[in-house]
Amino acid sequence: MARQTFGDFGHRVVVGSFDPDPAHMKVDEPLHGLNVQATWLYGFLRDADGLTYGVERKFVGSLTSGGFIMTQNGDPTQELNVHPDSGRSARGELRRIIGGVERKWSDPVFQRLPKGTLPEGEQPMTLHWNGRNLAYDEGDILSIEGPSVGNGMQFFVPSFHEPLIYTSTCYWMTGTIQGKTVQGPIWYDNAYWRHGLEWKEYGYFNDLQIMWQVFCNKFDDGTYEWGHLVNGKDGFTPGVVIRGTEVVAMTPNLHATFDLDDNNWPVSASYDVAGEKYEFEGPVTGRMTEFSESRWANYRAQYGYIRKVGDDRKVVAGLAWLEGFADRVIEQGLDR
């Protein structure tokens, strides 16, 4: 047995939920000694023809490197590819409001420079969040808005060397992408960790994370169920599922297994969240190969569908984001 260090609990997790009230989410102040290092906005939306669109943005302070816009290019048999509109998304510094009862990124600074400075066709960007509602606009690329689906999800890893606080909120968005009417879930996350390292340099992305599942389902009675299901090493296994203000399943000890195809893409997965069973289905068309190839370490990202086993409520819309590292699934013996 490896020698244990006094006061060190490895990467075991404290899990919970929270009311997404910006008045109590002071991201300009430390939380358990950690400061916000990154904010992510990401999710999937679907149009009336059944085509799926993916969006993802990352903010570090007032800076963004741009947005990923992914589409099936009008063909339902295609997987989700990176669209050229990604290159027209705003990048660089934005004006930011992070205090009080709202958060806002807008008015890209570079776009105030003389004409010809920026690539032709680069679009403005505004992201406005007040807890109850999220509004996101990328000029002629997309314009979507929607309400909170319920409480937020949070977990805390009080590690000596790699502490982490991760918080997530979910919104059901409607609007347009590339002129098509769409709806679907968007997640708005804040992450706190040790200053000085980028996420892909920190221990979670480059070693501890195996697979990370995020999902949201909208049911025919107007209710929503959503959550994060994380499988990792050394106790990094949080799982939280939320329905409105109620936690319906939560554990610091998530168990998961994965079915991989010959190219190591997950085609299905099973999760045990404190005795509650959830199943993931990953269609071929959900694979984001081009997005995944911009990472490394046999990274896989895809959309799919997740349901609680035995839940016969009718899902009218629902999508899930699964990302992780196929090599680690095999190394840890989690493929079946």
C-alpha positions as CSV (number, residue, x, y, z in Angstrom):
1,M,0.0,0.0,0.0
2,A,1.2,3.5,-0.9
3,R,2.3,5.6,2.1
4,Q,-0.5,8.0,3.1
5,T,0.2,11.7,3.9
6,F,-1.3,13.3,7.0
7,G,-4.3,15.4,6.1
8,D,-4.4,14.3,2.5
9,F,-7.6,12.6,1.2
10,G,-6.4,12.1,-2.4
11,H,-9.0,13.3,-4.9
12,R,-12.1,12.3,-3.0
13,V,-15.0,14.6,-3.6
14,V,-17.6,16.5,-1.6
15,V,-20.8,16.8,-3.7
16,G,-23.9,19.0,-3.6
17,S,-26.3,21.4,-5.2
18,F,-27.0,25.1,-4.9
19,D,-29.5,27.9,-5.7
20,P,-28.0,29.8,-8.7
21,D,-28.3,33.2,-7.1
22,P,-25.6,35.6,-8.4
23,A,-25.8,37.7,-5.2
24,H,-24.2,34.7,-3.3
25,M,-21.9,33.6,-6.2
26,K,-19.1,36.2,-5.8
27,V,-16.8,34.9,-8.4
28,D,-14.4,37.8,-7.8
29,E,-13.7,36.5,-4.3
30,P,-11.9,33.3,-3.2
31,L,-13.9,30.2,-2.4
32,H,-12.2,27.8,0.0
33,G,-9.0,29.6,-0.8
34,L,-9.3,29.1,-4.6
35,N,-10.1,31.7,-7.3
36,V,-12.1,31.2,-10.5
37,Q,-9.7,30.1,-13.3
38,A,-12.1,29.5,-16.1
39,T,-15.7,29.8,-17.2
40,W,-17.2,27.4,-19.8
41,L,-20.4,27.8,-21.9
42,Y,-21.3,24.7,-23.9
43,G,-24.2,22.6,-25.1
44,F,-26.3,21.1,-27.9
45,L,-29.4,22.3,-29.7
46,R,-31.6,20.7,-32.2
47,D,-33.7,22.2,-35.1
48,A,-37.2,21.0,-36.4
49,D,-35.5,18.8,-39.0
50,G,-33.7,16.8,-36.3
51,L,-30.3,18.3,-37.0
52,T,-28.0,18.9,-34.0
53,Y,-25.7,21.9,-33.4
54,G,-22.9,22.1,-30.8
55,V,-21.5,25.3,-29.2
56,E,-18.6,25.7,-26.8
57,R,-16.8,28.8,-25.4
58,K,-14.2,29.2,-22.7
59,F,-13.4,32.4,-20.8
60,V,-10.3,33.0,-18.8
61,G,-10.9,36.3,-17.0
62,S,-12.0,38.8,-19.7
63,L,-10.4,36.8,-22.5
64,T,-11.8,34.2,-24.9
65,S,-10.0,32.4,-27.6
66,G,-13.2,32.1,-29.7
67,G,-16.1,29.7,-30.0
68,F,-16.5,26.3,-31.5
69,I,-19.6,26.0,-33.7
70,M,-20.3,22.5,-34.8
71,T,-23.0,21.3,-37.2
72,Q,-24.0,18.3,-39.3
73,N,-23.8,20.6,-42.4
74,G,-27.5,20.0,-43.2
75,D,-27.0,16.2,-43.5
76,P,-28.5,14.1,-40.7
77,T,-26.2,11.2,-41.6
78,Q,-23.0,13.2,-40.8
79,E,-21.4,13.5,-37.5
80,L,-21.0,16.8,-35.7
81,N,-18.2,18.7,-37.6
82,V,-16.5,22.1,-36.8
83,H,-18.2,24.7,-38.9
84,P,-16.2,27.6,-40.6
85,D,-18.4,30.0,-38.5
86,S,-16.0,29.1,-35.7
87,G,-13.4,31.3,-37.4
88,R,-15.9,34.2,-37.4
89,S,-16.6,34.1,-33.7
90,A,-15.2,36.9,-31.5
91,R,-11.9,36.4,-29.7
92,G,-9.6,38.4,-27.5
93,E,-10.6,40.7,-24.7
94,L,-14.3,41.6,-23.8
95,R,-15.8,44.0,-21.5
96,R,-16.9,42.1,-18.4
97,I,-19.3,42.6,-15.5
98,I,-18.8,40.0,-12.7
99,G,-20.2,41.6,-9.6
100,G,-23.7,42.3,-8.3
101,V,-26.7,40.4,-9.6
102,E,-25.5,39.6,-13.1
103,R,-22.5,38.4,-15.2
104,K,-21.9,39.8,-18.7
105,W,-19.3,39.5,-21.4
106,S,-19.8,41.8,-24.4
107,D,-18.3,44.5,-26.7
108,P,-15.1,42.7,-28.0
109,V,-12.2,45.2,-27.6
110,F,-10.5,44.2,-30.9
111,Q,-13.7,45.1,-32.8
112,R,-13.2,48.7,-31.8
113,L,-9.9,48.8,-33.8
114,P,-9.7,50.3,-37.3
115,K,-11.5,48.5,-40.2
116,G,-9.3,45.8,-41.7
117,T,-7.7,44.9,-38.4
118,L,-9.9,41.9,-37.9
119,P,-10.7,39.0,-40.2
120,E,-13.6,39.8,-42.5
121,G,-16.9,38.8,-41.1
122,E,-15.9,38.4,-37.4
123,Q,-19.1,38.7,-35.3
124,P,-19.9,40.5,-32.1
125,M,-20.6,38.5,-28.9
126,T,-22.7,39.0,-25.8
127,L,-23.3,36.6,-22.9
128,H,-25.6,37.8,-20.2
129,W,-26.4,35.7,-17.1
130,N,-28.5,36.6,-14.0
131,G,-29.1,33.2,-12.4
132,R,-32.7,32.9,-13.6
133,N,-31.9,33.4,-17.3
134,L,-29.1,33.1,-19.8
135,A,-28.9,35.0,-23.1
136,Y,-26.2,34.3,-25.6
137,D,-25.7,36.1,-29.0
138,E,-23.0,35.7,-31.7
139,G,-24.3,38.1,-34.3
140,D,-25.5,36.3,-37.4
141,I,-24.2,32.9,-36.1
142,L,-26.6,32.4,-33.2
143,S,-29.0,34.1,-30.8
144,I,-30.4,31.9,-28.0
145,E,-31.9,32.5,-24.6
146,G,-33.6,30.6,-21.9
147,P,-34.5,30.0,-18.2
148,S,-32.8,28.0,-15.6
149,V,-33.9,24.4,-15.3
150,G,-33.3,24.3,-11.6
151,N,-30.6,24.2,-8.9
152,G,-26.9,24.1,-9.8
153,M,-24.5,21.3,-9.3
154,Q,-21.2,21.7,-7.3
155,F,-18.4,19.5,-6.1
156,F,-15.2,20.2,-4.2
157,V,-11.9,18.2,-4.2
158,P,-9.9,19.3,-1.1
159,S,-6.6,17.9,-2.5
160,F,-3.3,19.0,-1.2
161,H,-1.7,19.4,-4.6
162,E,-4.7,19.7,-7.0
163,P,-7.6,21.3,-5.3
164,L,-10.7,21.9,-7.4
165,I,-14.2,23.4,-7.0
166,Y,-16.4,22.9,-10.0
167,T,-19.9,24.5,-10.3
168,S,-22.4,24.1,-13.1
169,T,-25.8,25.5,-14.0
170,C,-28.1,24.4,-16.8
171,Y,-30.5,26.5,-19.1
172,W,-33.1,25.3,-21.6
173,M,-32.5,27.6,-24.6
174,T,-34.5,28.5,-27.7
175,G,-33.6,30.8,-30.6
176,T,-31.7,30.5,-33.8
177,I,-28.4,29.0,-35.1
178,Q,-27.4,29.9,-38.6
179,G,-31.0,31.0,-39.2
180,K,-32.6,27.7,-38.0
181,T,-35.0,27.6,-35.0
182,V,-33.5,25.5,-32.3
183,Q,-33.9,24.4,-28.7
184,G,-31.8,22.5,-26.2
185,P,-29.6,22.6,-23.1
186,I,-26.7,25.0,-22.5
187,W,-24.4,24.6,-19.4
188,Y,-22.7,27.5,-17.8
189,D,-19.8,26.4,-15.5
190,N,-17.2,28.0,-13.3
191,A,-14.1,26.2,-12.1
192,Y,-11.7,27.1,-9.3
193,W,-8.3,25.6,-9.0
194,R,-4.6,26.4,-8.2
195,H,-3.6,29.6,-10.0
196,G,-0.8,29.5,-12.7
197,L,-1.9,26.4,-14.6
198,E,-4.3,26.1,-17.6
199,W,-7.0,23.4,-17.3
200,K,-5.2,21.1,-19.9
201,E,-2.1,21.4,-17.8
202,Y,-3.8,20.5,-14.5
203,G,-4.0,17.0,-13.2
204,Y,-7.7,16.4,-14.0
205,F,-7.5,16.8,-17.8
206,N,-4.0,15.2,-18.2
207,D,-4.4,12.3,-15.8
208,L,-7.4,11.9,-13.4
209,Q,-10.4,12.3,-15.7
210,I,-11.6,9.2,-17.4
211,M,-15.0,10.1,-18.7
212,W,-17.2,13.1,-17.9
213,Q,-21.0,13.0,-18.7
214,V,-23.3,16.1,-18.7
215,F,-27.0,15.7,-19.6
216,C,-30.4,17.4,-19.5
217,N,-33.8,15.9,-20.4
218,K,-37.0,17.8,-20.8
219,F,-40.1,15.8,-20.1
220,D,-43.7,16.1,-21.5
221,D,-44.9,17.4,-18.1
222,G,-42.6,20.4,-18.5
223,T,-40.1,19.3,-15.9
224,Y,-36.3,18.8,-16.4
225,E,-33.7,16.5,-15.1
226,W,-30.0,17.2,-15.5
227,G,-26.7,16.3,-14.0
228,H,-22.9,15.6,-14.1
229,L,-21.6,12.1,-13.9
230,V,-17.8,12.0,-13.6
231,N,-15.6,8.9,-13.7
232,G,-12.0,9.3,-12.7
233,K,-9.0,8.0,-10.7
234,D,-8.1,8.2,-7.0
235,G,-11.6,9.0,-5.8
236,F,-12.4,11.6,-8.4
237,T,-15.9,10.2,-9.0
238,P,-18.7,12.7,-8.3
239,G,-22.2,12.2,-9.5
240,V,-25.1,14.7,-9.1
241,V,-28.6,14.5,-10.7
242,I,-31.1,17.4,-10.1
243,R,-34.8,17.8,-10.8
244,G,-35.9,21.4,-10.1
245,T,-34.7,22.2,-6.6
246,E,-34.5,18.5,-5.6
247,V,-31.4,16.3,-5.7
248,V,-32.7,13.0,-7.1
249,A,-29.3,11.1,-7.0
250,M,-26.0,12.1,-5.6
251,T,-22.7,10.3,-4.7
252,P,-19.0,11.0,-4.3
253,N,-18.5,7.4,-5.5
254,L,-19.9,7.1,-9.0
255,H,-19.4,3.7,-10.7
256,A,-19.4,3.4,-14.5
257,T,-18.7,1.0,-17.4
258,F,-18.4,1.7,-21.1
259,D,-18.9,-0.1,-24.4
260,L,-16.3,1.0,-26.9
261,D,-16.3,0.2,-30.6
262,D,-13.3,-0.8,-32.7
263,N,-12.1,2.8,-32.8
264,N,-12.6,3.3,-29.1
265,W,-15.6,5.5,-29.3
266,P,-18.2,5.0,-26.5
267,V,-21.4,3.6,-28.0
268,S,-23.0,3.1,-24.6
269,A,-22.3,3.5,-20.9
270,S,-23.9,2.5,-17.6
271,Y,-23.8,4.6,-14.4
272,D,-24.6,3.8,-10.8
273,V,-25.4,7.0,-8.8
274,A,-25.9,5.8,-5.2
275,G,-28.0,2.9,-6.5
276,E,-29.8,4.8,-9.2
277,K,-29.0,3.5,-12.6
278,Y,-28.5,5.6,-15.7
279,E,-27.8,4.5,-19.3
280,F,-26.1,6.5,-22.1
281,E,-26.5,5.9,-25.8
282,G,-23.9,7.4,-28.2
283,P,-24.9,7.4,-31.9
284,V,-22.3,7.6,-34.6
285,T,-23.7,10.9,-35.8
286,G,-23.0,12.4,-32.3
287,R,-19.2,12.0,-32.6
288,M,-17.2,15.3,-32.7
289,T,-14.1,13.9,-34.4
290,E,-12.8,17.3,-35.6
291,F,-13.3,18.9,-32.2
292,S,-11.7,15.9,-30.5
293,E,-8.6,16.0,-32.9
294,S,-7.9,19.5,-31.6
295,R,-7.0,17.9,-28.2
296,W,-4.7,15.0,-27.5
297,A,-4.3,11.7,-25.5
298,N,-7.0,9.9,-27.5
299,Y,-9.6,12.3,-26.4
300,R,-13.2,11.7,-27.3
301,A,-16.2,14.1,-27.3
302,Q,-19.7,13.3,-28.5
303,Y,-23.4,14.0,-28.0
304,G,-25.9,11.3,-27.1
305,Y,-28.8,10.5,-24.9
306,I,-29.1,9.4,-21.2
307,R,-32.0,8.0,-19.3
308,K,-32.7,6.7,-15.8
309,V,-33.3,3.0,-16.0
310,G,-37.0,2.3,-15.3
311,D,-38.1,5.9,-15.8
312,D,-41.1,5.7,-18.2
313,R,-41.8,9.4,-18.4
314,K,-41.8,10.7,-22.0
315,V,-38.7,12.8,-23.0
316,V,-39.7,15.4,-25.5
317,A,-36.2,16.6,-25.9
318,G,-32.9,15.8,-24.3
319,L,-29.2,15.7,-25.1
320,A,-26.0,14.7,-23.3
321,W,-22.3,15.6,-23.7
322,L,-19.8,12.9,-23.0
323,E,-16.1,13.6,-23.1
324,G,-13.0,11.8,-21.9
325,F,-10.1,9.5,-22.7
326,A,-10.7,6.1,-24.3
327,D,-7.1,4.9,-23.4
328,R,-7.9,5.5,-19.7
329,V,-11.1,3.6,-19.9
330,I,-9.2,0.6,-21.2
331,E,-6.3,1.0,-18.8
332,Q,-8.7,1.1,-15.8
333,G,-10.6,-1.9,-17.0
334,L,-13.9,0.0,-17.4
335,D,-14.6,-1.3,-20.9
336,R,-17.1,-4.2,-21.1
